[in-house]
Amino acid sequence: MNAVTITNTAAAAAGSMGFRRVLGAYLAEARSECLRYMRNPGFMLPITLFPTMFYLLFGIVMNHAAGPDVARYLLVSYGVFGVMSPGLFGFGISLALERDGGLLTYKRALPMPPGAYLLGKMLMAMLAAAAVILLLLAMSVGMAHLAITLRQASLLLLLGVLGVVPFCALGMLVGTLIKGQGAPGVLNLIYLPMSFLSGLWIPMNLLPKALQQMAPVWPSFHLHELGLVALGVQQGNIAGHVLALLGYTVVFLVIAARRLRRYG
Amino acid sequence: MNTTSDVVARLSGAVKRYGQLTALDGVDLVLHRGELLAVLGPNGAGKSTSISLLLGLIRPDGGRVELFGRDPQQIEARRRIGVMLQTAMLPLTLRVGELLRLVASYYPNPRPLQESAALAGVTDLLQRPYGKLSGGQQRRVQFALALCGRPELVFLDEPTVGMDIDARQKLWAAMRSLVAEGCSVVLTTHYLEEAEALAQRVVVMGKGRVLSEGTVDALRAQVPLTRIRCVSDIDASTVANWPQVASAERDGARLRISTHAAENVLRRLLAADETLSELEVQRAGLADVFTELTRDEPALEQEAA
């Protein structure tokens, strides 16, 4: 016991830290980030309620006579709609508020391992996205009696968990551009029109031609297409969509990281 | 005693500009192991900028910043410090114990949770969500977070704002025990009695420069020791020319005099004006020193120019 204390003190004197303790710091950060948002109904309720209510209303109640492909299509649409919000809002609003409230400054002054703050938020957004997808899956199977294989369900879940990342990056970018209370408004101005324009509310083929051609501009469009492939609604080349989402993630991240480094 | 290894943090000729505004204009500041240094100054004096430089939150435009002989932006340097900032909004839904565990996880050899809690007097708050605490309780939790990593140097920015007298006394005791452990403390405060009660050394800043530096006693010795206030119609400029009067000025019906020899001046004052009333005599505290130093600032600048 004594020997351990002495080596620890020696390590502390140099300010170095073992790998396991650094890993522990990342885990503690992620755990805190998840806990604080799971406990915040102002965050969790809109994120889970909006997609589930919309799906219930427009996907199940108003479409109960439609074919299985339409039902699957709608599940993917509202799934993507539901996945976007933990990324955009979880990252965007919290970053904007925490830059304003001084939490980010505090964390930068502390010896928090680099990136732990953002990784923690990302993990939290992934968990929230998973929760939304699981809720929608349960509704689709339990209430709409959608025939869906376990493999399809797992793919959709995986897609939701990974698909939240580009929206985290976009939310982070907005969070670095806007400080404080202005962020929710701006994020809604991105979230709602983008959902509409990428065919999440009204199927793509019912949208005007010009909007259809513009759709590949939106990251949500690509996630939607991937979801449709995952559920077997359509066939297609997924590489392009994956690359597009990766590209968006990298671009948003790079700009956001540069801004964050410069302005804090 | 003054070897380089004794220095835990240092600003040398630090310059920081924000556009046209020069926030720091060549500041030298040295902090030794185990000392409590109070940094005083009016708003905009450059206190926060100095602290931000030492914490690695901003980069200097000129000069050098060292924390344990390293760049403060290196995490190895920051693993040896604890921080209590003035405006940190901590996550409201996390419990106190959870916050302590989180911050302690950043450090190589943190204190046990109970020890940190006991030192800061938050043992009874561990299960409470941070958002449900009073302002004073939140400050105590922030103090616990500052010391939980067993730091060698703690930065405390206005630590006792919003605390009642009892809580403030407890925090002072905790700061003293930190210093007794060999920890260095940098304290910025608006409460001059706090600096008076705690600090071994005081630095007074104004307009981005160090105006004065020394022990509390040395600082106090720099300026008139006593202030006299009374209602009187004696001409202030007359009084100002009396021997042993440092300054005299009129504030409405009141006359304000600073002096090194209050007894002599009072005797003469009472003799000169029989109608004199509402007499107050007060020994100058650090507050007067502070006012004096920061008021002399334009004069200093003229001399420099």
HADDOCK unambig.tbl for C-alpha pairs under 7 A between the chains (distance, minus, plus):
assign (segid A and resid 8 and name CA) (segid B and resid 109 and name CA) 6.09 0.50 0.50
assign (segid A and resid 9 and name CA) (segid B and resid 109 and name CA) 6.76 0.50 0.50
assign (segid A and resid 12 and name CA) (segid B and resid 108 and name CA) 5.67 0.50 0.50
assign (segid A and resid 12 and name CA) (segid B and resid 109 and name CA) 6.15 0.50 0.50
assign (segid A and resid 15 and name CA) (segid B and resid 76 and name CA) 4.38 0.50 0.50
assign (segid A and resid 15 and name CA) (segid B and resid 77 and name CA) 6.17 0.50 0.50
assign (segid A and resid 15 and name CA) (segid B and resid 79 and name CA) 5.48 0.50 0.50
assign (segid A and resid 15 and name CA) (segid B and resid 80 and name CA) 6.18 0.50 0.50
assign (segid A and resid 16 and name CA) (segid B and resid 76 and name CA) 5.80 0.50 0.50
assign (segid A and resid 16 and name CA) (segid B and resid 108 and name CA) 6.94 0.50 0.50
assign (segid A and resid 17 and name CA) (segid B and resid 108 and name CA) 5.06 0.50 0.50
assign (segid A and resid 21 and name CA) (segid B and resid 108 and name CA) 6.93 0.50 0.50
assign (segid A and resid 24 and name CA) (segid B and resid 105 and name CA) 6.59 0.50 0.50
assign (segid A and resid 25 and name CA) (segid B and resid 105 and name CA) 4.87 0.50 0.50
assign (segid A and resid 25 and name CA) (segid B and resid 106 and name CA) 5.38 0.50 0.50
assign (segid A and resid 28 and name CA) (segid B and resid 102 and name CA) 5.55 0.50 0.50
assign (segid A and resid 28 and name CA) (segid B and resid 105 and name CA) 6.80 0.50 0.50
assign (segid A and resid 29 and name CA) (segid B and resid 102 and name CA) 6.39 0.50 0.50
assign (segid A and resid 36 and name CA) (segid B and resid 91 and name CA) 6.80 0.50 0.50
assign (segid A and resid 36 and name CA) (segid B and resid 93 and name CA) 5.27 0.50 0.50
assign (segid A and resid 36 and name CA) (segid B and resid 94 and name CA) 5.65 0.50 0.50
assign (segid A and resid 39 and name CA) (segid B and resid 93 and name CA) 6.36 0.50 0.50
assign (segid A and resid 40 and name CA) (segid B and resid 93 and name CA) 6.87 0.50 0.50
assign (segid A and resid 101 and name CA) (segid B and resid 87 and name CA) 6.83 0.50 0.50
assign (segid A and resid 101 and name CA) (segid B and resid 88 and name CA) 6.16 0.50 0.50
assign (segid A and resid 101 and name CA) (segid B and resid 89 and name CA) 5.24 0.50 0.50
assign (segid A and resid 102 and name CA) (segid B and resid 87 and name CA) 5.75 0.50 0.50
assign (segid A and resid 102 and name CA) (segid B and resid 88 and name CA) 4.57 0.50 0.50
assign (segid A and resid 102 and name CA) (segid B and resid 89 and name CA) 5.98 0.50 0.50
assign (segid A and resid 103 and name CA) (segid B and resid 88 and name CA) 5.04 0.50 0.50
assign (segid A and resid 103 and name CA) (segid B and resid 89 and name CA) 5.45 0.50 0.50
assign (segid A and resid 103 and name CA) (segid B and resid 90 and name CA) 6.05 0.50 0.50
assign (segid A and resid 106 and name CA) (segid B and resid 85 and name CA) 6.77 0.50 0.50
assign (segid A and resid 106 and name CA) (segid B and resid 88 and name CA) 6.21 0.50 0.50
assign (segid A and resid 108 and name CA) (segid B and resid 57 and name CA) 6.81 0.50 0.50
assign (segid A and resid 109 and name CA) (segid B and resid 55 and name CA) 5.54 0.50 0.50
assign (segid A and resid 109 and name CA) (segid B and resid 56 and name CA) 6.87 0.50 0.50
assign (segid A and resid 109 and name CA) (segid B and resid 57 and name CA) 6.44 0.50 0.50
assign (segid A and resid 110 and name CA) (segid B and resid 78 and name CA) 6.45 0.50 0.50
assign (segid A and resid 110 and name CA) (segid B and resid 83 and name CA) 6.92 0.50 0.50
assign (segid A and resid 111 and name CA) (segid B and resid 75 and name CA) 5.51 0.50 0.50
assign (segid A and resid 111 and name CA) (segid B and resid 78 and name CA) 5.20 0.50 0.50
assign (segid A and resid 111 and name CA) (segid B and resid 79 and name CA) 5.14 0.50 0.50
assign (segid A and resid 111 and name CA) (segid B and resid 106 and name CA) 5.77 0.50 0.50
assign (segid A and resid 112 and name CA) (segid B and resid 106 and name CA) 5.30 0.50 0.50
